[in-house]
């Protein structure tokens, strides 16, 4: 839906390219001895409070695709006073994605 390109993926790790940036994603069990364990333990919703802003992503196109795929559109595409057009999409793990583009 966001147009990411998979560089590498297996059951424990993935690297993806999106809008010129590379993101690395790790399986939950890779955090068993990680300092982040204390931050994430006890969280009821996996992505609670996480907002990932994706500058340069077409909010109108992504909103339509998200809705067609049954994802939650928390807020539809709108022009904001700070000069961006953006929308809010809730991913399957509770992370909120905010694709935005300059007006």
N, CA, C and O atoms as a DFTB+ gen file, in Angstrom:
412 C
 N C O
     1  1       0.819      -1.175       0.000
     2  2       0.000       0.000       0.000
     3  2       0.877       1.258       0.000
     4  3       0.521       2.248      -0.638
     5  1       1.997       1.237       0.692
     6  2       2.866       2.414       0.784
     7  2       3.903       2.476      -0.329
     8  3       4.542       3.511      -0.517
     9  1       4.079       1.395      -1.062
    10  2       5.048       1.378      -2.141
    11  2       6.457       1.024      -1.714
    12  3       7.417       1.379      -2.397
    13  1       6.596       0.335      -0.602
    14  2       7.919      -0.072      -0.121
    15  2       8.478      -1.191      -0.992
    16  3       7.733      -1.996      -1.551
    17  1       9.796      -1.223      -1.096
    18  2      10.484      -2.285      -1.844
    19  2      11.235      -3.158      -0.849
    20  3      12.017      -2.662      -0.038
    21  1      10.992      -4.448      -0.919
    22  2      11.669      -5.391      -0.020
    23  2      13.090      -5.620      -0.523
    24  3      13.296      -6.062      -1.654
    25  1      14.057      -5.317       0.321
    26  2      15.461      -5.566       0.001
    27  2      15.825      -6.982       0.421
    28  3      16.483      -7.717      -0.314
    29  1      15.380      -7.350       1.629
    30  2      15.642      -8.683       2.170
    31  2      14.559      -9.001       3.187
    32  3      14.110      -8.111       3.910
    33  1      14.136     -10.250       3.252
    34  2      13.160     -10.649       4.277
    35  2      13.277     -12.130       4.579
    36  3      13.369     -12.959       3.674
    37  1      13.274     -12.452       5.874
    38  2      13.112     -13.826       6.328
    39  2      12.229     -13.772       7.573
    40  3      11.685     -12.709       7.873
    41  1      12.068     -14.846       8.293
    42  2      11.138     -14.865       9.428
    43  2      11.618     -14.041      10.628
    44  3      10.829     -13.751      11.527
    45  1      12.892     -13.664      10.652
    46  2      13.446     -12.924      11.789
    47  2      13.792     -11.465      11.500
    48  3      13.904     -10.659      12.424
    49  1      13.961     -11.124      10.228
    50  2      14.481      -9.802       9.888
    51  2      14.025      -9.400       8.487
    52  3      13.875     -10.243       7.602
    53  1      13.808      -8.105       8.302
    54  2      13.519      -7.583       6.969
    55  2      14.152      -6.200       6.828
    56  3      14.250      -5.442       7.793
    57  1      14.569      -5.900       5.629
    58  2      15.047      -4.563       5.282
    59  2      14.199      -4.103       4.099
    60  3      14.070      -4.816       3.104
    61  1      13.624      -2.911       4.216
    62  2      12.799      -2.378       3.142
    63  2      13.238      -0.962       2.811
    64  3      13.755      -0.240       3.665
    65  1      13.025      -0.577       1.568
    66  2      13.329       0.783       1.127
    67  2      11.998       1.469       0.880
    68  3      11.115       0.924       0.217
    69  1      11.864       2.677       1.425
    70  2      10.642       3.457       1.266
    71  2      11.003       4.930       1.204
    72  3      11.596       5.475       2.135
    73  1      10.641       5.568       0.105
    74  2      10.863       7.007      -0.059
    75  2      12.325       7.402       0.154
    76  3      12.611       8.454       0.725
    77  1      13.246       6.557      -0.306
    78  2      14.660       6.864      -0.214
    79  2      15.325       6.497       1.098
    80  3      16.524       6.722       1.264
    81  1      14.572       5.938       2.033
    82  2      15.136       5.511       3.321
    83  2      15.043       4.002       3.444
    84  3      14.150       3.375       2.875
    85  1      15.968       3.427       4.187
    86  2      15.952       1.985       4.437
    87  2      15.534       1.763       5.883
    88  3      16.103       2.355       6.800
    89  1      14.538       0.911       6.081
    90  2      14.050       0.549       7.405
    91  2      14.418      -0.904       7.671
    92  3      14.331      -1.747       6.779
    93  1      14.827      -1.190       8.895
    94  2      15.143      -2.560       9.285
    95  2      14.134      -2.990      10.347
    96  3      13.930      -2.301      11.347
    97  1      13.519      -4.126      10.113
    98  2      12.475      -4.638      10.992
    99  2      12.942      -5.962      11.589
   100  3      13.440      -6.834      10.877
   101  1      12.776      -6.103      12.904
   102  2      13.231      -7.301      13.601
   103  2      12.044      -8.029      14.233
   104  3      11.072      -7.400      14.651
   105  1      12.129      -9.342      14.297
   106  2      11.110     -10.143      14.971
   107  2      11.118      -9.832      16.465
   108  3      12.149      -9.455      17.021
   109  1       9.972      -9.991      17.107
   110  2       9.856      -9.677      18.534
   111  2      10.905     -10.396      19.378
   112  3      11.477      -9.805      20.294
   113  1      11.161     -11.679      19.072
   114  2      12.090     -12.447      19.915
   115  2      13.524     -11.921      19.869
   116  3      14.332     -12.259      20.733
   117  1      13.845     -11.103      18.878
   118  2      15.202     -10.544      18.823
   119  2      15.415      -9.496      19.911
   120  3      16.542      -9.049      20.126
   121  1      14.338      -9.099      20.600
   122  2      14.425      -8.104      21.665
   123  2      14.438      -8.724      23.056
   124  3      14.303      -8.000      24.042
   125  1      14.594     -10.019      23.167
   126  2      14.560     -10.672      24.479
   127  2      15.623     -10.124      25.432
   128  3      15.355      -9.969      26.623
   129  1      16.817      -9.831      24.929
   130  2      17.900      -9.296      25.765
   131  2      18.246      -7.858      25.375
   132  3      19.372      -7.411      25.596
   133  1      17.301      -7.143      24.805
   134  2      17.522      -5.795      24.315
   135  2      17.062      -4.772      25.359
   136  3      16.094      -5.030      26.074
   137  1      17.728      -3.620      25.464
   138  2      17.291      -2.587      26.402
   139  2      15.853      -2.116      26.170
   140  3      15.220      -1.610      27.097
   141  1      15.324      -2.272      24.950
   142  2      13.953      -1.850      24.647
   143  2      12.906      -2.743      25.319
   144  3      11.733      -2.373      25.370
   145  1      13.300      -3.898      25.828
   146  2      12.346      -4.813      26.456
   147  2      11.572      -4.119      27.572
   148  3      10.364      -4.320      27.692
   149  1      12.226      -3.326      28.376
   150  2      11.563      -2.621      29.465
   151  2      10.570      -1.584      28.986
   152  3       9.597      -1.289      29.679
   153  1      10.803      -1.034      27.818
   154  2       9.910      -0.024      27.266
   155  2       8.656      -0.667      26.682
   156  3       7.561      -0.119      26.805
   157  1       8.812      -1.817      26.051
   158  2       7.697      -2.436      25.343
   159  2       6.920      -3.447      26.177
   160  3       5.796      -3.789      25.811
   161  1       7.466      -3.932      27.269
   162  2       6.759      -4.940      28.051
   163  2       5.511      -4.338      28.685
   164  3       5.541      -3.212      29.182
   165  1       4.439      -5.076      28.665
   166  2       3.189      -4.628      29.254
   167  2       2.321      -3.788      28.340
   168  3       1.196      -3.449      28.708
   169  1       2.804      -3.445      27.172
   170  2       1.987      -2.665      26.235
   171  2       0.867      -3.550      25.704
   172  3       1.123      -4.638      25.189
   173  1      -0.371      -3.087      25.828
   174  2      -1.509      -3.888      25.384
   175  2      -1.654      -3.900      23.868
   176  3      -2.022      -4.923      23.290
   177  1      -1.372      -2.787      23.229
   178  2      -1.442      -2.710      21.775
   179  2      -0.031      -2.547      21.258
   180  3       0.704      -1.663      21.699
   181  1       0.343      -3.389      20.334
   182  2       1.718      -3.425      19.858
   183  2       2.243      -2.058      19.438
   184  3       3.314      -1.659      19.894
   185  1       1.548      -1.344      18.608
   186  2       2.044      -0.075      18.090
   187  2       1.507       1.144      18.807
   188  3       1.532       2.246      18.258
   189  1       1.028       0.969      20.013
   190  2       0.394       2.078      20.742
   191  2       1.295       3.304      20.811
   192  3       2.423       3.232      21.298
   193  1       0.791       4.415      20.324
   194  2       1.517       5.677      20.408
   195  2       2.539       5.914      19.314
   196  3       3.163       6.974      19.276
   197  1       2.724       4.951      18.425
   198  2       3.717       5.112      17.362
   199  2       3.064       5.771      16.156
   200  3       2.050       5.294      15.648
   201  1       3.655       6.871      15.705
   202  2       3.186       7.571      14.518
   203  2       4.370       7.667      13.575
   204  3       5.378       8.293      13.900
   205  1       4.253       7.052      12.411
   206  2       5.328       7.063      11.421
   207  2       4.928       7.997      10.285
   208  3       4.033       7.690       9.498
   209  1       5.602       9.136      10.213
   210  2       5.291      10.134       9.187
   211  2       6.133       9.856       7.946
   212  3       7.352       9.701       8.025
   213  1       5.469       9.796       6.814
   214  2       6.114       9.439       5.554
   215  2       6.014      10.613       4.584
   216  3       5.090      10.692       3.774
   217  1       6.984      11.521       4.684
   218  2       6.975      12.700       3.832
   219  2       7.292      12.302       2.393
   220  3       8.222      11.537       2.136
   221  1       6.501      12.835       1.461
   222  2       6.713      12.539       0.049
   223  2       5.843      11.401      -0.450
   224  3       5.958      10.998      -1.608
   225  1       4.972      10.876       0.407
   226  2       4.044       9.807       0.018
   227  2       2.684      10.439      -0.267
   228  3       2.218      11.270       0.513
   229  1       2.048      10.062      -1.361
   230  2       0.772      10.641      -1.782
   231  2      -0.355      10.196      -0.849
   232  3      -0.783       9.044      -0.921
   233  1      -0.847      11.080       0.026
   234  2      -1.867      10.678       0.988
   235  2      -3.180      10.249       0.345
   236  3      -3.837       9.335       0.844
   237  1      -3.572      10.888      -0.745
   238  2      -4.833      10.522      -1.397
   239  2      -4.776       9.102      -1.970
   240  3      -5.709       8.317      -1.800
   241  1      -3.672       8.786      -2.647
   242  2      -3.513       7.447      -3.238
   243  2      -3.462       6.385      -2.148
   244  3      -4.101       5.338      -2.256
   245  1      -2.694       6.664      -1.099
   246  2      -2.536       5.681      -0.021
   247  2      -3.833       5.518       0.754
   248  3      -4.176       4.400       1.140
   249  1      -4.559       6.594       0.990
   250  2      -5.848       6.485       1.686
   251  2      -6.809       5.583       0.912
   252  3      -7.447       4.711       1.501
   253  1      -6.916       5.786      -0.397
   254  2      -7.812       4.968      -1.228
   255  2      -7.407       3.502      -1.190
   256  3      -8.256       2.619      -1.061
   257  1      -6.124       3.250      -1.300
   258  2      -5.640       1.867      -1.291
   259  2      -5.863       1.227       0.073
   260  3      -6.260       0.064       0.151
   261  1      -5.611       1.970       1.151
   262  2      -5.812       1.451       2.509
   263  2      -7.271       1.084       2.730
   264  3      -7.574       0.012       3.253
   265  1      -8.168       1.967       2.334
   266  2      -9.604       1.704       2.497
   267  2     -10.027       0.473       1.692
   268  3     -10.809      -0.350       2.169
   269  1      -9.508       0.354       0.474
   270  2      -9.852      -0.791      -0.376
   271  2      -9.364      -2.105       0.218
   272  3      -9.974      -3.153       0.004
   273  1      -8.256      -2.047       0.970
   274  2      -7.700      -3.252       1.585
   275  2      -8.278      -3.519       2.980
   276  3      -7.896      -4.491       3.631
   277  1      -9.199      -2.657       3.441
   278  2      -9.851      -2.864       4.729
   279  2      -9.109      -2.333       5.939
   280  3      -9.447      -2.679       7.071
   281  1      -8.100      -1.494       5.719
   282  2      -7.381      -0.893       6.844
   283  2      -8.195       0.268       7.421
   284  3      -9.076       0.802       6.747
   285  1      -7.912       0.651       8.630
   286  2      -8.619       1.751       9.286
   287  2      -8.036       3.076       8.810
   288  3      -6.840       3.329       8.955
   289  1      -8.894       3.918       8.241
   290  2      -8.504       5.275       7.893
   291  2      -8.947       6.140       9.070
   292  3     -10.123       6.482       9.196
   293  1      -8.001       6.482       9.915
   294  2      -8.284       7.242      11.129
   295  2      -8.694       8.675      10.791
   296  3      -9.593       9.233      11.420
   297  1      -8.037       9.262       9.802
   298  2      -8.383      10.601       9.322
   299  2      -8.075      10.656       7.834
   300  3      -6.969      10.323       7.407
   301  1      -9.055      11.078       7.052
   302  2      -8.879      11.166       5.607
   303  2      -7.953      12.294       5.200
   304  3      -7.604      13.158       6.004
   305  1      -7.563      12.269       3.942
   306  2      -6.630      13.267       3.399
   307  2      -7.217      14.666       3.500
   308  3      -8.370      14.904       3.138
   309  1      -6.395      15.590       4.002
   310  2      -6.808      16.977       4.187
   311  2      -5.581      17.879       4.125
   312  3      -4.485      17.486       4.524
   313  1      -5.782      19.099       3.615
   314  2      -4.712      20.096       3.616
   315  2      -4.595      20.681       5.015
   316  3      -5.589      21.109       5.602
   317  1      -3.387      20.697       5.543
   318  2      -3.146      21.202       6.896
   319  2      -2.510      22.590       6.835
   320  3      -1.854      22.927       5.849
   321  1      -2.700      23.402       7.888
   322  2      -2.152      24.768       7.900
   323  2      -0.634      24.837       7.760
   324  3      -0.108      25.855       7.310
   325  1       0.083      23.773       8.137
   326  2       1.546      23.796       8.057
   327  2       2.071      23.478       6.654
   328  3       3.275      23.296       6.470
   329  1       1.157      23.409       5.648
   330  2       1.595      23.275       4.265
   331  2       1.688      21.859       3.737
   332  3       2.235      21.637       2.656
   333  1       1.164      20.896       4.480
   334  2       1.176      19.514       4.016
   335  2      -0.244      19.000       3.835
   336  3      -1.163      19.434       4.529
   337  1      -0.415      18.086       2.913
   338  2      -1.645      17.311       2.783
   339  2      -1.318      15.952       3.381
   340  3      -0.313      15.341       3.018
   341  1      -2.153      15.476       4.290
   342  2      -1.840      14.226       4.977
   343  2      -3.106      13.486       5.375
   344  3      -4.195      14.059       5.408
   345  1      -2.944      12.205       5.678
   346  2      -4.012      11.385       6.224
   347  2      -3.399      10.464       7.270
   348  3      -2.177      10.361       7.376
   349  1      -4.250       9.798       8.039
   350  2      -3.789       8.888       9.094
   351  2      -4.361       7.510       8.831
   352  3      -5.577       7.347       8.723
   353  1      -3.486       6.514       8.728
   354  2      -3.879       5.132       8.478
   355  2      -3.374       4.274       9.632
   356  3      -2.206       4.368      10.011
   357  1      -4.246       3.438      10.194
   358  2      -3.841       2.524      11.263
   359  2      -3.498       1.185      10.633
   360  3      -4.337       0.564       9.979
   361  1      -2.261       0.743      10.831
   362  2      -1.819      -0.541      10.307
   363  2      -2.326      -1.691      11.152
   364  3      -2.874      -1.471      12.232
   365  1      -2.153      -2.915      10.679
   366  2      -2.678      -4.091      11.376
   367  2      -2.105      -4.315      12.779
   368  3      -2.724      -5.004      13.590
   369  1      -0.934      -3.745      13.075
   370  2      -0.335      -3.902      14.406
   371  2      -0.528      -2.669      15.284
   372  3       0.075      -2.570      16.352
   373  1      -1.367      -1.725      14.841
   374  2      -1.657      -0.548      15.647
   375  2      -0.780       0.652      15.385
   376  3      -1.015       1.714      15.962
   377  1       0.233       0.524      14.528
   378  2       1.063       1.667      14.183
   379  2       0.248       2.621      13.307
   380  3      -0.528       2.177      12.461
   381  1       0.421       3.914      13.505
   382  2      -0.284       4.901      12.681
   383  2       0.702       5.461      11.663
   384  3       1.756       5.989      12.018
   385  1       0.337       5.334      10.398
   386  2       1.144       5.852       9.297
   387  2       0.512       7.148       8.800
   388  3      -0.700       7.224       8.599
   389  1       1.356       8.174       8.605
   390  2       0.872       9.475       8.165
   391  2       1.597       9.850       6.872
   392  3       2.615      10.540       6.903
   393  1       1.064       9.388       5.734
   394  2       1.662       9.812       4.463
   395  2       1.345      11.285       4.257
   396  3       0.225      11.728       4.508
   397  1       2.338      12.042       3.797
   398  2       2.123      13.477       3.607
   399  2       2.928      13.985       2.415
   400  3       3.983      13.453       2.067
   401  1       2.384      15.037       1.805
   402  2       3.049      15.669       0.680
   403  2       2.846      17.175       0.773
   404  3       1.834      17.646       1.292
   405  1       3.799      17.907       0.276
   406  2       3.696      19.363       0.284
   407  2       2.526      19.795      -0.597
   408  3       2.313      19.239      -1.675
   409  1       1.776      20.781      -0.137
   410  2       0.639      21.296      -0.914
   411  2       1.167      22.111      -2.074
   412  3       0.385      22.641      -2.863
